[in-house]
Amino acid sequence: MTQPHPDTLTISVNCAVVTISDTRSLETDKSGQLIQQLLVAENHIVRAYAIVKDEPAQIQQEIELLAKTANLDVVLCNGGTGIAPRDTTYDAIEKLLEKTLPGFGELFRFLSYQEIGSRAMASRAVAGVYQNKLIFSLPGSSNAVRLGMEKLILPEIRHLVSQMRK
């Protein structure tokens, strides 16, 4: 698919990766590792990485801490976006966002629908801006992470960050 205004930017984006899970560890966090690998492959910089329990206060505390990091542009979260009782990521992040990017969630669910069918409606993937940082929240499955990163985030991350820096 062609872009209406092809990106000629070659900037490296400073990123943080946050996995939200009650069960994952550094050794078992395949989705967090995948996000980092995909970022590095596109010459972006991973400045921080954390695993946080699916507790709203802990999620918000981590995002607030990262938002204060001067050399950070984007926070990429994964996990906790469903509707199970322990899935609180969307609720915690959505309350912090100063601006939302509704198209991100809409497009993510559309692309997911093409892969997994109607179950895609249960995803509460969300993106927006908090304290001049882009925040993306993806489901925790590696397939969902790959889809969101390759089809939505990586193609637009440089453009979105350049817009934030204006």
Salt bridges, closest charged atoms under 4 A:
ASP22 OD2 - ARG86 NE 2.86
GLU55 OE2 - ARG86 NH2 3.00
ASP73 OD2 - ARG165 NH2 2.99
ASP91 OD2 - ARG124 NH2 3.20
GLU150 OE2 - ARG146 NH1 2.98
